[in-house]
Amino acid sequence: MTTVAGKPGLGSIAARLERLPQSRWHVKVRFLIGAVTFFEAFDQLLSASALPVLIKDWHLSTAQATFAITSGSVGMLLGALVAGWLGDRVGRVRTVALGVAVTALASLAVAFSNNIEMFSLCRFVQGLGIGGVVPVAATYINEIARSDKRGRFVLIYEMIFPLGLAAATLVAVWVVPTFGWRAMFVIGALPVLLAVVLPKKVVESPRWLLSQGRTEEAEQVIARIEAEVAAATGADLPEPVEGRGDDTAKGSLRDLFTGKYLRRTTVLSALWFVAYYVNHGISTWLPSLYVKHFGLDLTTALTYTLLSNVTGLLGTFAVALVIDRIGRRPALVAALGGSALTLVTLALVGVTSGSQVALFASCTTFFVYAINAGLYLYSPELYPTCNRAKGAAFGGLWNRLGVILGPITVGAILGGGGSLTLVFAQLAGVAAVGAVIALFAVETKGKTLEELNS
């Protein structure tokens, strides 16, 4: 094993991670963490697939339907806060495993709900798990990635999230009309198995271990990683290069709002809110809009929704290819601007048919999913190791506020007799504001996590 001369420290751990070539170890870790993220995305969108059936079978009002949607989002908001603290306190891998267990068991409970109150309560609990897993998982992936390829490395992993959303809709197209909505939530309970496997197969982040003063464990973990990578590549590892920043400080939640981190947290919070306000303002109501406003059958409605998820997946892939070249800030500005342009075009031409909405909504999700994936890359980059999960999760709090308020606003417009044109016009306005805010984002491309936070 190649080591760094001198006393072991976070710099040496970081340098040893930075010199690792892409290998089967990276693929294995991304696959296992990605499997968790896939099912978290799958479970997140289950309410939207079930909602058209629940509205009919349980005779739900618009207010009740909105409550059913937002209960899970409130859980995600609280889950993000708790998980951020847990991720920095007990570790990234343990927190992710706990979150996926909560998500899966709550999904099974949702399947046995007999009224909207029990359904919403179980979705709230499920949201606690979903909200906790995603930002902490993204933090872990950031911490094992090389700085020069971190954008593509993380965003290729992040593609699993829109893939999970698309899979939820694809499965719903067949399962909901054939077996009923409850079967979807039974499927959503399957990842409970991952909660058992993950801690055994994925090592803890060595950066996090060292930030906790667990130097010996950090050395053991990085040595194990190096051995796996060397065996997989069949070649000697390059020499680590020191001197690229230091990240040894201890921190607290207050540090997110002082010094240089105040600007970072403010801009990041606003971007998270805008991205998910627009995303869920559209996606949560789409199946119901197709059925209720345009008279489409459920299968067609879910197929149109699937189209939007597929274009979102393409958007995530597109930004993964370019973000290490053009940078985070230009990518976010372009994607938010593209979202605003697409939505305002739909509002101006008039909302006349389900197929028209499907076309423009699919164009919008191409940009919106690129924003979302970019923010999961960007958030952990902005904070030191001791506060990285908290910083990423605090952004998650604001995205959950967007998740809650976006559907509520759309529901209020529709319930108050407002037009679909107004729905899409206000979403366009929010996206345009986000594009302006993104101009003030700190650029992070090509820098190590230690350089960005020393």
FENTA-V319936 format. One record per run of one state. SS is the DSSP state (A for helix, B for strand, O for the rest). FROM is the first residue (numbers start at 1). TO is the last residue. Records with the same first field share a line. If there is no record, write none. Layout:
# FENTA-V319936
SS = FROM-TO, FROM-TO
This chain:
# FENTA-V319936
O = 1-9, 19-23, 45-45, 58-61, 90-91, 112-115, 144-146, 180-180, 188-191, 202-205, 212-214, 234-252, 258-259, 293-297, 327-327, 350-353, 382-384, 416-419, 439-448, 453-454
A = 10-18, 24-44, 46-57, 62-89, 92-111, 116-143, 147-179, 181-187, 192-201, 206-211, 215-233, 253-257, 260-292, 298-326, 328-349, 354-381, 385-415, 420-438, 449-452
